[in-house]
Amino acid sequence: MGRPGIRELIGRAMIEKEFLSELIQNPDSVLAGFDLDAEERSALMQAVARTGNGSAAERAREFQSILMKRWAT
């Protein structure tokens, strides 16, 4: 079985607070564990960058909002 992809990453980011926090703080290391194409990786890195410099909770909420707008079906 291969590494998890974008759907698994988004699912975890929406329900696992620790995972989301780690993703916001260390996106390169977290994303390395997922099978993402260049466009997905770029979009996620841009989303992290757009979360600003607020508290960890504020950044997490903003990141989740960005994910929902981009990948909600």
C-alpha positions in Angstrom: 0.0 0.0 0.0 1.3 3.5 -0.9 1.5 6.6 1.2 -1.8 8.3 1.9 -2.9 11.1 -0.4 -4.6 14.5 -0.3 -8.0 13.1 0.9 -6.4 11.4 3.9 -4.4 14.6 4.7 -7.5 16.8 4.6 -9.5 14.4 6.6 -6.9 14.3 9.3 -6.5 18.0 9.3 -10.2 18.5 9.9 -10.5 16.1 12.9 -7.1 15.7 14.5 -6.0 18.8 16.4 -2.4 17.5 17.0 -2.0 16.7 13.3 -3.3 20.0 12.2 -1.0 21.8 14.6 2.0 19.9 13.4 1.0 20.6 9.8 0.8 24.3 10.4 4.1 24.4 12.3 6.2 22.0 10.2 4.5 21.6 6.8 7.5 20.2 4.9 8.0 17.3 7.3 4.3 16.5 7.5 3.7 16.7 3.8 6.7 14.4 3.1 4.6 11.5 4.5 1.9 12.0 1.9 1.6 11.1 -1.8 0.9 14.5 -3.2 1.4 15.9 -6.7 3.2 19.2 -7.2 -0.1 21.1 -7.5 -1.5 19.7 -4.3 1.7 20.3 -2.4 1.9 23.9 -3.7 -1.7 24.6 -2.7 -1.2 23.3 0.8 2.0 25.3 1.3 0.2 28.4 0.1 -2.6 27.7 2.5 -0.2 27.4 5.4 1.5 30.7 4.3 -1.9 32.5 4.2 -2.7 31.5 7.8 -0.8 34.6 9.0 0.9 35.1 12.4 -2.0 34.7 14.8 -2.2 32.2 17.6 -1.9 28.5 16.8 -5.7 28.1 17.1 -6.4 31.0 14.8 -4.0 29.7 12.2 -5.5 26.2 12.4 -9.1 27.6 11.9 -7.9 29.6 8.9 -6.1 26.6 7.4 -9.2 24.5 7.8 -11.3 27.2 6.2 -8.9 27.4 3.2 -9.0 23.6 2.8 -12.8 23.5 2.8 -13.0 26.3 0.2 -10.5 24.6 -2.1 -11.4 20.9 -1.7 -15.0 20.7 -0.5 -17.2 18.7 -2.8 
